[in-house]
């Protein structure tokens, strides 16, 4: 299957109901999401943002493997780390409470609230998105967050965290 064929098949699905589809597995295609969240096809960057967003709308993770799922077929792709990056953020006042909105590399926006789970892997914060996929925090965003993070002393570590929408989100741990 060519990249153009797959794109044509997906164009009518902006927020695809992939959980309702059960297509046959059709093998692997030479697509990779690298460790920086860049999408590559046959080793070349996919430069059309609209095409990346289209593929992202049908991306699913099953047992640690990633697939693009359409009503007609399911193809495996490679993901080096997390499929998305959090590349921007800002504070908002919402009903008298401060919340943080994050923006991914495909311009999806999420409020840091109880629907997003945070975890730290190899010293880098990640978030599990409502889609079940993960977003890694870009280094620039991480450094900005470290500047404003609150600290909590625990017996063996000091946690750095952000507070948003009534929740604490751990972004790092320092050994005591």
N, C-alpha and C positions, 0 to 999 in steps of 0.2 A: 504494500500500500504506500502511495506517495504522500508526502506532506500536504500537497494541495488537495488530494482526494479526501484525506482525513478532515481537513479544514472545511471543505464543502459540506461534508456530512454533519459537521457540528454547528454550522452557522445558525441554525434555527434554535439552538439551545444556549441561552445565556446563563441561566442557573439551572443546570441540568438535573433532573431527578434520577441520578445514577443509581440510587438505592432501589428504584423500581425496575431497573433493567437487568436482565440476565442473559447477556449475549455470549456466544461461544468465544473461547480464548483463541486468538489468532497469531500468537507468537510475540516476538520482541521486535521493536523498531529501534533504529539507531538514534534515539533521542536521550539527552542527558540534561538534568538540572544540576549545574555545578555547585560547588560549596559557597558561591556568592549569590546564588539564586538566579543565575543566568541560564536561559534555555538554549540548548544547542541541538542542531539536527545534523547528523553525519559530521560532527566536529565543528560546524559553523554556527555562529550565533544566529538566533532567530531575532531579527531586528524589528519586525513589525509588532508593535505592542498589542494591537488588536488580536493578532494571531496567538500570542502568548496568553492573553486573557481568555481567549476561546479554549485553548487547551487546558488551562488551569480550571476552567469551569467543569471539566469532566475528569479531573484527576482524582483518583481514590487511592487509599493505602489499605492493603489487605495483608495481614501477617508480616508487616515490615517490607512488603514489596509494593511498587507503585505501578498503576495502570491508568491508561486513558480508556474510558468506557463510553461507548455509544450504544444506541439501541441495537445496532447490527454486529458490533464486534468489541472485543476487549484486547488491548495490546499493552505489553509490558514496556516500561521505560526505566531508565536508571536515574537515581537521585543520589548525589554524592553526600549530602548531609540533610538539610531541611529543604523542602520545596520552595519556601518563601522566606523573605527577609523583611524585618521591620526596619524601615528606612527613615521614618519621620514620626513625630509625635507632637502633641500639644495638650495643655490643660484646658478644661472647660468647667464652667459652673453649671451644674444641673440640679435643679430643685434644691438649691442651697448647699449642695455637696460638690466638692472638687472631684472631677473624674479626668482620667487620661485617655485620650484617643490616640491609637497607633495607626500608622499607614504602612501597608506592605509595598513591596516592589511592583506589584501589579495594581496598585492604587485601591486596594480594598481597605476599608476603615473599620476598626473595631474599638469598642470601649473596653478598657481593662475593668472587668467585673467578674462576678462569680462564674460566668460561662467560659472564661479563659483560664486554663490551668498553666501555671508557670513552673518551670524546672530549670536547673542549672546543670549543664553538661560540659566538662572540661573548662570550667570557669566562665562559660558563656551562657547568658540567659536565653531560654526558648519559651515559646508559648504554644500550647495546643489550641488551635482555633476551633470554632463551633463545627467546622466541616470535618473535624477529625484529623486534619493535616497540621503540620507544625510550621512555625515561623521562627527563624533565628534572629536575634537582635543584632543589627549591624553595629560594628565597632564604634562609629561616630555617635550613634544613639546611646550605646552603653556608656561611653565616657560622659555624655551629657547627664545621664541618669545617675551615675556615681556621684556627680557634683551635688545633686539634690536629694540623694537617698537618705533615709533615716536609718539609724543603727539600733540593733537589738542584741544585747549581750546574752549569750547562752553559755552553758558550762564549758564547752570546748571551742566554740566559734563565736564570731560576731557576724550576724546576718545584716546585709544591706538590703533594704526593701523600699518599695514605693507603695503609697497608699492611694487607692482609687476606688470609688464607688463602694466604700465600706469594707474593702478587702485589702489585705497586704500581699504584695507580690515580691517574692525574694528574687533579687537579681545577682546576688553574690554572697560568698561566705569567706571570712578571713579567720585563719587559725589564731587562737588566743595564746 
